[in-house]
Amino acid sequence: MLVVDKPAGVIAHPTGAAQSHTLANGLQQYLDERSPLPGLLRPGIVHRLDRQTSGLMVVATHHRSHAELSTAFESGRVAKTYVALVEGELRRESGTIDLPIGRAKTGRGVLMSARGDAVRARPATTHYRVLQRLPGHTLVEARPRTGRNHQIRVHFAQVGHPLVGDEFYAAGGTFRTEPPDPPAGWLPNRHALHAAGLELAHPITGVWMRFQSPPADDIRGLVEDLQVRGRVDVLLSSGT
C-alpha cells in the first residue's frame, strides 16, 4: 500500500476526457519504475478525494490489501480528519451535523444534497470542532463518520457555512449558478478542504497506523491573511 499527499487539482483516476495526468497515471509510472515487470503492479484507488480537495489518500498495490482496505472503508474502520475553512462564524465550539445526504434534484447528476427532497438519501454524520475564529470565517476540523459523496461540503453548506471557494454548494442547501468570488489571494475553483489525517489498520499485519499532512500552502496562506486582517481591524477599532 501507499499513502499519497494529493495536491488540489489532481483527479484520482482517468475519467471522461481526463485520461492522463491523474493520480492513477502517476502512481502507475512510479510502480513501473520500481518493478522488473512494468504493468504487473497496479494501483488500486480505495477511496476518493474530490479533484479540488488536497490531502491524504491510501492506495493499494496488492489484491489482498485492496480487498482488506476496501472492507475497512466500507465498514467504517478508518478514521479520517479534514481541515476546512468555512464562511461565517460558527456559534458552537464543537458539534455534530447529522443530516442524510442523497442526490440533488437539480438535473446536474454530480450534485448532492442534505435537503428533504434529496433522492435516495442515506444517513450521514460529521463531527467538527473549531480550530480558529477569523474575520468572517472559521477554521474547523471535521471528522466524517460516514463516507457520503461531498459530505463535508454539503453538511457545512446546509447549516449556513459553505466552504470558501466551493463552486457548487451555497448556504442553506442552495446551489451556485456561477463560481463564487474568491477571497483576495485565493485560487478560483478550489474549495478550502484538506484531508489532514488518516488512521487505519495495516491490511496485512493489522498494526494501527496514523498519517498526518499539514494544511496545504494555499489554505495556510489564506488563514494567515485573515489573521493579519483581524489584527488590523482590532487596531483600527481601538483607535491606535
N, C-alpha and C positions, 0 to 999 in steps of 0.2 A: 504494500500500500504506500501511497504518497500523500502528504498533506501539502497543499499548494496555497500560497497567498495570492489570490487573483486580483489583478488591478481592475478598476472600473473601466467599462467599455469593451471588455472581452466576453464573447459568447462562450458558453460552456462546451457546446458541441455543434458540428455543422447542421444547419437547418435552412431550408429555402434557398435564397440566393447567397447566403453566407456559408460557403463551403470551405473556406480557408481562413487562416489567422484566428482560429478558435483555440480554446484551451486544449481540447482533444487533439488538434493538429500538433500543437507544441509539445504535448506530452508524448505523442507517438514518435516524434523526432527524438525526444530525449531518451525514450526507451530503446529505439533502434540503434542509437549511437553507443549503447551500452550492452548490446546483445550480439552474439556471433551470428544470429539468425534474425535479421530485421523482419518485423511483422509478426514474430512469434508471440511477443508480449503485447497485449492490447490494453489501453487504459479504459477502465470501467467507471463511468460517471455515476456515482451512487446517489448524490443529491445535487441540486442546482442552486446557483445564485443568479438573480436577475442580472442581465447584462451590465447595468449601471450600478450594481452593488459590488463593493470591493470586499476582500477578506478571505477567510479560511474555507477551503473545500478539501474533503478527503476523497481520494481516487483509488480504486482497487486495481491491482496489476496481476491478479491471480483469480482463477474461477472460484475457489473456495472462499477467499477473502471477500470477493464480490457478493457472494450469497450471504455470508455472515454479516457483512456491513449493511446490506440492503435490509435484512431482517431486523437489525438493530435500529435502523432509522424508522422502519415501519412500525415497530413496537414501542417506540419512544424511549429506547435505552441509550440515547445520545443527548447530551446537554449542549445547547447552542446559546451563545451570548452575542448580542449585537449592540453596537453603539449607533444612536440615531440623533440627528439634530432636527427638532420639530419646530414648527411655527407656533408662536404664542407661549404663554407661561402656564404650565400645568399647576393646578391648585394643590394637589397632594404630593407628598414626597415619594410615595410609592403606592402601587395599586395593581389591580388585575383587570384587564379588559377581556370579558368573556362574552363574545358575540359570534354566532355561527356565520360562516363565510361560504358563499356559493357564487355561481356565475352571475354577472350583472345583466340585467335586461336592457341592454343598450344597443344591441346589434353588433357590438365590437367584441368578438369572442374572447379576446385576451383579458378583458377586464373582470375583476372580481368585486364582490360587494358584501357588506355586512348589514344591508338594509333588509327590511321584512319581505321584500319582493325578490330576493336573491333566489336563483334557480338551484335546486338540489343542494341547499345549504347544509354544511356539516359543522359539528362543534369545533370551536377554535378558542384557544386561551393564550393570552400573552401577559406575563408578569413584567412589571417595569419598576425602576427606581430612578429618581432624579440624580444626575451626576453634577450638574451645574446649571444655575439660572443665569441667563444672559439677556441683554436688552431685546425684548420682543421674541425671544427664543428660549428653548430648553434643551439641554443635552441630556439624553436619557440612556440608560442601559435597559435593553429589552431581552427577555428570556421567553421565547415561544415554547409552549408545552405541546403544541400540535404543529403540523407542517403544512398548513394550507398555502396555496399559491398567493404571493404578495401579502402574506398575513400581517406583518408589522405595518406595512404601508397602509393597508386597508383599515386596520384597527385604529391607528392613531388619527387617520383622516376622519373616520366615523365619529370619534369623540371630539372633533373640532381642532385637531392639531396635526395637520398633514406634514409630511417630511419636507424639509427645504429642498426645492428643486424638483419635486415629484411631477412628472409630466402628465400623469393620469388622474390622481386622486386629490380631491379638494375637500374642504371642511364639510362635515355633516353628511358624508356619504354621497356627495355630488362628484361629477366628473368634469375635468377641464376640457374645454373646447379648443384651447390653444396653450402652448407651453407657458409656464409662469415666468415672471420677470425675476431672474436670479439676483440674489444679493450681490453687492459690489465684490468683485474678485472671485465669484463662484462660477464654475463652468456651466454652460447651458446643457440641458438634457442629462443631468446627473443628479440623482437624489442622494441625500446625505445619510447613507446607510452603510455600515461596515460590519462584517462578520468577524468579531474580535476574539471570540473564544469557542473552543470545540473540545468536548470531553467525551471519550468513548473507550470501550474495551478493545484491545488489540484483537483482530479477528481470528488469530491462531493461538496466541498464548493466553488471552484473556486478561492480560495486565491492563489496568486502568491508566489511560494516558490523558494528559491535558496539554492543549496547544493554545498559544495566545498570539495575537497580532495587534500592535498599536493602531489606533485610527489612522486612516490614510492621510497623506500630507495635505490634501485639499480640505478635508474636514478640520484638521488641526489648525490650518491657516485661517479658516473662517471663524473658528472659535476664538482664536487669538485676536482677530479683528474686532469681534463683538466685545471681547473683554476690554480692549482699548476704548471702544465707543462708550462702554459703560463707565469707565473711569473718567472720560471726558465729560459725560453727562453729569456725573457727581460733582466735578469741579465747577461746571457751569451753574449748577443749581445752588452751590454753596457760595457763589459769587467770588471765588478765588481765581 
